[in-house]
């Protein structure tokens, strides 16, 4: 089995929103206007979690 990891740079100035239900992710993206930002945005979708499953 291959081990897969997502490497995300540490935040200097920003916000983390965690554990959004998969079915609601793109609704949240639209509500927050993230698609219109010029800054970098990292979105993880259905990532494996030891505590939460997916």
N, C-alpha and C positions, 0 to 999 in steps of 0.2 A: 504494500500500500504506500502510495506517495504522500508525503506530508506537504500540505499546502498552507501557506501563510500569507496574509495580506499585510504589507508593511505600509504604514501611514505615518507621515512626518508628524512630530509633536507640534502642538499648536502654540504659537506665540500670542496670538490674539484671535479668538474665535469662539465658536459654540459647538458643542457636541450634543446631538439628540440621539438617544440610544433606545433600542427595543421598540421600534415602531412596528406594529403588525404588518406583515408583507402585503396584505390586501389593501392597506392604507398608505403605503409608502408614496406612491405617485400623487395621491390626493394631497398629502402633506407637502411634497415638493411644489405642487401648483399653488397651494395656499400661501406658502412662504415666498413665492416668487424666485425660487432658487435658479430656475432655468434662465432667468434674465440677468444673473450676476456675471460680472466680468472676472471676479476672483476665482481662485481654485476651489473646487468642491469635490469631496470624496463621498460617494454613496456606496455602502455595502448592502447587498440584497440577498437574502437567504443564506447568510454566512453561518457556518457551523459554530456552535457555542457549547462548551462543556456543561454549562449551567442551564441553558435554555433550549438545547437541541438545535433548532434552526431559527 
